[in-house]
Amino acid sequence: MPHIIEHNLMFFIPLALAGFLLCGEAPVASKAWRGVLRACGAICGALLALLVLEVLPVLI
């Protein structure tokens, strides 16, 4: 079970926002696809934050 400290959850918001903005700026024709890309970007950013939080203590 992952051990997540509450103040480390502050990483999730900026990385999810970065993924949201990065994937939301992809040139697509419809607003629906842009929304899907933004949602996928936010999820990928949150997963990246979780990966960083779990791998960083192992590396130190």
N, C-alpha and C positions, 0 to 999 in steps of 0.2 A: 504494500500500500504506500503510495507516495506521501511523504511528509512535507506539507506545504505550510510555511509560516505566513500568518496573515499579512504582515507588512510587505512581504515579497509579492503579494498579489498586485501591488502597484505597477509591476512590469506588464501585467495583462492589458491594462487600459492603453498605454502608449503603443504597444506592439499591435494590438487589435486595430487601433486607429490608423496606424501606418499601413497595415494590410488593407484596410477599408479604403484608404485614399489611393494607395498604389494600384490596386486592382480596379477601383472605380474609375480611374482615368483612362482605361483601355478604350480605344475607339470602337464603339459598337453602335449599330443603327437604332436599336430599340431601348427604351427605358427599362423594360423588363430584364433584358440581359445585363444591363448595367447594375441593376439591383442584385441579380444573382451573383455577378462578379464581386460586388461589394461585400455581400454576405460571405462568399467563399474566402475573400481576402481577410475579413475579420476573423473567421474561424482559423485560417492558416496562421495569422498573427498570434492568436491566443495559444495555438498549439506550439508555435515557436517559443513563446514565453515560457510555457510549461517545460519544454525541452531544455531551455537554458537554465531554468530553476532547478531541474533535476540533475543535469549533467555537471553544472558548475561546482557543487560541493564534492563530487567524485574526483574532479580534476585537481582540486586544491589539496 
